[in-house]
């Protein structure tokens, strides 16, 4: 059944009527001014004590700095891993999970080569199906399995590279374990421990790690501009978003930061900072509270890169960000990979293709298990809900 658009047509018209073109133009003009006039030292001073209701980012150098594309190495090796999975099914009498890791290593130069493989990991032992905890018995679910997959991807990519080469380990998506923010402490502690162990392998081998976020929806840097123009800290008071909102209710006037439009950092660096193709922004520290659980040298930093097709967010651990040569290597290699992949790093494209589990793959695994169960006299019956998903009846 299709959406009955006529039911909400009037509400859509009312929504469009609330948009004031003149005010929107004023907001974007304010964004241009705020970016151009922001004083980096003052921004850092405010960020150091600010209590915000949104995520910010601390600039390393000057807020508005930008860097040209370094020379792309004539010889380099880049590796990427990606994973897909089949999570435990509570409807099945046989509990298991499967993680399939796609592995790709591409070498360029006089001895160019390519290695593309995948490695399925099938687990069903009791100790694999539960998070190790002496108090709680916590079953592995899809969220927890996602953390296991992320750890497996990092371990695998480390094994693909030789530190002696000019190499980069590239991952798709973020290096911040956002999935753990809603999990209980026992799982969080386990997840971070596992993830840090995987990241340390790359650090110990001297292999720079970076992650590529396509079409990023973050607004950390834009929110930093909100701190820059905040008018709340009168007479040296600390910036406190909650107190500011309380003041709004009593004084009935919007805060100064509301003049900035609700756009993403991607928009900011494309349309306001005007990054040219191949250029990157300066480095920023993520202020996510999740990173408080990371090793200090593994805290996540990021920059924005104009690949020619998009503004991508590139994340690196702090130990990579603190070495200008490694940042230049990541910058050059990621850009070159995006050109070879027509807008998206080719090594990530191939890793995804090697990892993906099709519906037929998933059905093959399920059928194989059901046949083995039948040989042992166990007939699999579907729950009402599970069975209903196999077809429609109306």
C-alpha positions, 0 to 999 in steps of 0.5 A: 500500500502506498502513502496517502499523501493527500492526508498530509498535503495541508501540513506540508504546505504549512511547513513550507509557509514557515520558511522565511527566505530573508531570514534564511539568507541572514543565517547563511550570511552569519555563518560566513562571518562567523567562520571568517572572524572566529579567533582560534585561541578564544575558541579553544579557551571557551571549549576548555570549560564549556558545558554544551548540549551538542558535540564540538571539536577542538582545532589543532591549528588555526580553525580556518587553515587548509592544506594542499594535496601532498605529492602522491607516492609513486609506490604505496600499499593500501589495505582495507577490510570490511565485514558482514555478519549473520547474527544469532537467531533466537527462533533457531534451535541452533545458536551461532553467528557468522562474520565474513571479513573481506580483505583487500591489499592493493600495491602500486608502483614498479611491483604492483599487485592485488590480493582479494580474499574473504574469510568466514568465521563461524562461531557456536561455542558457549564462550563465543555466544556470550560476553565474558562477564563473571556477574552477568550472562549477556548473550551476543546480539546484533549490536555486540556482534557489530563490535566483534566485527569491527575488532576482526576487521582491524586485526585482519587489516594489520596482517595484510600490511608490511610496516616497511612499505609506504602503507595505509590501513583504511576502514569504512565508517567511523573509528568511534564506537558509537554503538556502545553508548546505550549498552550496559557497563559490562558490555562497554568495558568489554567492547572498548578493551577488545577494540583497543587491543586491535588498534594497538596492533596497528600502533605497535607495527607502525601502520597508520590507520584511517577511516573514510566517512562518505557524506558525513552528517556530523556538525562538530565543527559547526557547533564549535562556531556556536561556541565562538559566537555564544553571548552567554558568558557575560562577565567571564561566566562559563558557557553552559547551554542548559543555563542558557536555555533556562535564560531563554525561558525567562527573558524570551529571547533566542541565544546568539548561536541560533542565528547559525543554520542547521547545516553539516560540517560537509556543507561548511567546508564545501560552501563556506571554507571552500576547500578546493579539490585535493585540499584538506582542512586542519585536524580536529579532536573529537570531543565524544565522551566515548573517547574517554575510555580509549587509550590516550594515543588512540583518541580520534582526530579528523579532517575533511577532504575534498575528493572532487566528488564529495567532502569526506570526513577522514578519522585517524588515531591521535598517534597518527595525527601527531605525525605530520608525515603520516597525516600527509601520507593518509591525505595523499593515499586516500585522495588517490584511492578516491580518484581510482574509485571514481569518487570513493576509495577503490580499496573500500569498494573491493573490500565491501564486495568481498565481504557482502553476504547475499540473501542466497548466501544466508539461505545456504547457511540456514539450509545447511544447518537445518539439514544437519539438524534433520539428520539428528532428528531435530525438525526446525519449526518456525515461530509465527512471526518468523514464518510470516516474514517468508510471504504475504497472505493478503 
